[in-house]
Amino acid sequence: MKIKLINNSFFEITTNKNYKLVCDPWIGNMDDTGTWSYPNMSSNKKILNKIKPDLVYISHLHTDHYDEKIIKNLKNKNVKFLVKKFKDQRLKKKLLKLKVKNVLELEAWKTYNFKSFEITIIPCDQSNNLSIDTFINYDLDTSILIYEKNSKTCFYNNVDNPCGMKILKKVLSIAKNKYGKIDIASFAPRPASEYPQNFINLNNKEKLKFKENIISRTIKSAYSKCKNLSIKNYIPAGGSFIIYGKYHKLQKFVAHPSVKQMDNYFIKKKIKYYNIDNCGYVLMNNGNVINYKKTKNKEEKFIFPKKLKKKKYLYQTKKVPVNFNINFYKARENYYRLCKKLNIKKRWKINFFLYKNLRINNKYKIINKDLYTKKYQIYWNGKKNRNYKLNLYLDSKQFYQLINNLYNWN
């Protein structure tokens, strides 16, 4: 079995009979977040037509895992798309809108056979990697356990599912009972997060400090999970991107470990570490790595492309009405209904400060912060006594796209 990592969590897994499973295809730009794939900076949205997959697994709705442009460009609409059977079925509905004909909803923890692949979908039990209770019934992320019969290899792809040790122990138990062990696994050594770079209450020194703290913690967390699952072979994957457009300067504070940092950490550990990001691969047989190709590390010589610095975000190209109060009130009522349905217990207030064209200066601060054009507010009086307050600063056009469900909030 060949495991190839194209970008982020985009895996291409091929059997010796050329039966192919693709996981979370995304490459190039991500419109919702103003980010671009890295280190693989290709923008080939027709890539699946070259791969010709038999199966495509989508872990969740975030656009660095679910790229609508790539799926739209797939010519073979009969490819089987594998998703967890979520209660709200949003993912399934979105795929059907893209004219995908075979959307298979798989029950969590149940093992399904697809030729020489045995596949088990792993659910999520929390919203963060630190096991902090958010009082929200979180059903968004998934992971996948893959066993390939011909090569007798078990691969656990955690994606960026922030599941706790209870879930991971159950994964290990299934793998042991069915296949003897997990032969190789992938955990994200980096968070795909807006913290600390987008938080203006932090000064630059604090951002750099928190960046290094997060890097240290996420690398250690990835290794700890491997150790607890008795993993001998590890692939770092997930959370990889660069910020393009007018906020590209914030990339300096993104909490992503460099290849060198990961190499220096894992080389000292009792684990075989395969950094195959950007189209490297490992060949597996009888649970062992029999061949390995690592792509050249060009990080230290990387120069941010000028065209990406100047590239506009998708929302900047759209026309929106000057007054959209009615849109906001409708969105707010929908939001409150959802909070009530989910029985949200926390109490909070969110202020939205809107700008015609929000910009940051060379010190990474908002230019003319007090000259916003509009302010909106939402709040929720949950049962918990502690109050949470969040101020959000964004362009009016972006806010309009968000409240009309044309953009993803996350």
N, C-alpha and C positions, 0 to 999 in steps of 0.2 A: 504494500500500500504506500502510495506517495502522498505526503502532506505538504502542500505548497501554500505559503502565506503571501498573498498578493498585496494586502494593505490592511492595517487596522485589525478587524476581525474577519476579513474576507479571505476565507480558506477555499482552496480547491483540493478535494480529496479524491484520488483516483485508484481504482483497483487494478490488478494485473490483467483484467479483461476489459479495461478502459470504461468501466461504469463509474460515473462521476457524481459526486455530491459537492455542492457549493454552499458555503455558509456566509450569510450576511454580506452580500455584494454591495460595495460602495467604493467609489474612486473619483478623484477630481473634486469639484466644488460641492459644498453642502449649503444650500440656499438658506435654510432655516437658521443657521448659526453663524454664517459668514466665515466658514472655515474651509480649508482645502486639505486634501489627503497628503500625508507626509510619512515616510520619505519617498513613497511612490507618488509622484506628482502628475502622473498621466491623467488625462481627462477623457479617456476612451469609454464613453457610455454604451458602446456596442460590444463590450468585452465578453459578455455571455455568449454571443453568437460565435465567437472564436473558441471558447471553452466547450460549448455544447454540453451543458450539464443534463443529467437525467433527473436529479433531485436538487431543489434549492430550499435550504432551511433559513427562515427569518426568525431571529431570536425575539425581536421586539420592534416597536414602531419608530424609535429614534432614527434620524435620517443618515447617521453614519453606519447603520445596519440595514436600513430599508431605503434604498435609493430608487425612487419612482422612475427616474429617467433611464436607469439601467434596465429596470423591469419592462418599461414601455418599449425599449429597443430590442427586447428579446423576440426573435422571429417565431420561435417554436412555442406557441401558447399552450401546448399540451404537456410541457414540463411539469412534473409534480412539485408543488410548493408545500413545504411542511411547516406548520405553525402549531403552537400550543392551542388547545381549546380554551380560549379566554372567555370569561363571562360576557364581556361587552361586544365581542366579535368585531371590534374596529379594524383589526389587522386583516381579517378575512374579507371584510367588506371593501377595504381599500384595494386589496389584490383583485377582487372580482371587478371593480371599476376599471382596473387596468386591463381587463379582458383576459385575465389568467383563467384558464378553464379547469385546472385540477388543483384546487386548494384543499389540502388534507389537514383537518384539525386532529391533532394527536392528544390523547389524554395524558396528563402528567403521570410519570412513573410507570407507564405501560410500555412494554417493548414491542416494537413493530419491525417486521422483516421487509426489506426491499432488496431483492436478489441477495448478494453476498453481504449486505449491510444489515446489522441489527441496530435500531435507533431507539433511544429513550430520551424523552424530553424532561428536563429538570425544572421545576418551578422556582419562584422567588419567595422568600419569607420575610424580607425586610427591605427598607429603602436606602440603606447606606452600609458601608463596609465596617462601621464601628459598632454595629448592633445597638444604636441609639433608638429608643422607642419614639416613633413619630406619631403614634396613635392613628395611623392610617393603614387600612387594609390594602397592602401593596401587592398588586397583581399586574406586573408589567414585564419584567425581564424573565428570560429563560436561559438555560444552558442545555447542552446536548452531550449525551454519552453515545459514542459510536464504536461498534465492534465490527471488524471486517473479517469474515470467516476464512478466506483464502490465505491471508497473511497472518491470521490468528493474532490480531493486534487490537487492543482496546485504547481508544483515544477519548479523553474527557476534555471538551472545549467549554470552559466556564463562561466564555464571552466576557461581558462586564457585569454579570449577574452578582449583586452584592449579597448572596445567600450566606447564612451563618453556618457554624460548624455542625449543627443538627442536620441540615440538608446535606452537607458534604460527607458526613459519616454515613448517611443513607446511600449516597452515590457509591461510596467505597464498598459498602455491604453488598449492593447489587452487583458491582463489578467483580468482587471476590467470589460470590456465589455462582455467577454465570461464566466468568472468564478467568478467574484466578487472581487477577490484579488489574490495576490501571497501568498500562505500559508507558503512556506519554500523555502529558496534560498541558493545557494552555490557561494561564491566568494573566490578567492585565496587570502590568507593573506600573501603570500610570493611570491617573483619573482623567476622564473626559469632562472636566469641570470648569466652571467660570470663576472658581476661587483659586488663588487670591487676585488674579489680574483685573477683574471687573469691579472690585470692591473699593470705592473711592474713600471710604472712611479709614483705610489703611494707607500709611505713607509708603514711599518706595522702599525704604529700609525694611519695614515690616513685611511688605509683600515678598521681598527676597528671602527674608527669614522664614516665613511660612512656606514659601515654595520649597526650600531645602528640607524643612520638616516633613512636608507632605511626601516629597520624593523618597526620603528615608523610610517613612512609615509604609508607603505602598510597596516598595521593593521588599521590605521585610515581611509584609503581609502575604505577598505572592509566594515567597519562600516558605513561610510558615504553613500555608495551605498545602503546598507540595509535600512538606515534611509530614503533616498530619495524615495525608492520603498515601504516604509511602511511595511518592512519585520519584522515579529514578531519572526520567527524561522530561525536560521542561522547555516549552516554547513561550517566550513573552509575546503577547499580542493584545491589541485593543487600546483605545484611548489616544490614538496617534493622529495629530492634526497640526496645522498652522493657521493663524488668523490672517485673513486677507482684508483688503479694503482700508477704509479710513481709520480703523482701530488696530492696524497691523503692529503698531509700536508696543501694544500690550503683550505681544508674544514673549517679550523678555521675562515676564513674570509667570508664564504658564508652567505649572508644576509637573513637567515631564522629565524623567531622567534621561540623560544622554546615553548613547550606546556605550560609551566609555565607562560611565558610572555603573551601568548594568554589568558590563564585562568584568569590571574590577570587583563587584560584589559577588557575583555567582561563581567566579573562578575559584574562590576560596571555600565554596560550599561543596558538600558531598552530594552533588547532583550534576547530571549531564545537561548542559545548557545550550540550546540551539536558537540563536537569534537569526531567524530566517526572513525577517520583514523585508518587503520589497522584492518578492518573487524568488526567495530562496526556498529550499525544500529539504525534507528528510525522507528517506526510503526506509520502510519498516517491514520486517518479516519475523515471524515467531516472537513478536513483542520486542524485538531488538532493532536499533538503528543500524542499518547496514551501509548507508551512504548519506552524505550530508553536503548541501551546497549553501554557503553563506554569501550574501551579497556584500560588496565592498562598502565600508563605512565612509560616507562623504560628508558627515555632519560638520566637522571642523572647518571645511572649506565651503560650506553652504553660504550662498549669497541670496538674499530674499529677492525674487524676481520683481522688477519694476512694474510689470503689467498687473501683478497681484496686489501691489501696494495701491494702485490706482483703480482697481476693479470695483465697480459699484455693487452694493448689495441688491438683491432682487427687489426688495420693497422700495428702494430708491427710484426704481424705473416705473413704478406704478402711479396712477393718478387716484387721489382720494378726495372725498368731499371736505370742504373747510370745516363744516360743523357735522360731527357724528355723535352727538349726545344720545340720540335714540339708540344707535348701535351699542353704545356703552351700557345703557340701562338694560337692554335686552341681555347682553352678555353677563352683566352683573347678576341679574335674576337667575339665569341658567347656572351660574357659579354657586349662588346661594342654595339653589335646589340640590345641586350635587353635594355640597358640604353637608346638608341635612341628610341626604340619602346615605352618605358615607359615615354619618354620625361622628363628624370631626369634633374632637374634644378640646383642642387648643384654641386660645384666644389671640387674635392678631388684628393688625391694621396695616394696610398697604397704601402708600401714596405713589401716584404716577405723575412724574413731571415730564411734560412733553415739549419737544423743541422742533423748530422747522428744520434745522440741520445741526444736530449735536456733534461737537468736535472736541478733540483733546489736544493739548499743547505738548511741547517737548518735555515737559515735566510730568506728563501723563495725567494732567488734571483737566476737568471740563472747562472749556472756554465760556465765559459769561454764564456761569451756572445759574445765577438768579434770574436770568432773562428767559425763562421758559414761557411758552405761549399758552399753555393750558395745564390744569391740574385736576386729576380725578382721584377718588378714594374708594376703597372697599374695606370692610372689616367683618370680623366674625367673633361673636361672643360665645365662645365655647365654655365648658364647665371648669376647665383648668384656670387657676387664679393668675398665673403668670401671663403678662401681656408681651406679645412680640410685635415689633414694628419694623417695617421694611420700606425704604425709599427707593424707587426705581426711576432711572433717568434714561429716556429714550426718544427717538424721533417719532413725531406724530404719525408719519406714514407707516412706520413699523407697528405702532400701537394699533392703528386701524386694521392692519392685516391680522394681528393677533386676536383681537376681539371678534373678528368675523371668521375665525377658524381657518384663515388662509395661511397661517404660520403656526409652527409648533412652539408652545411656551417654553418647553424644556430646551 
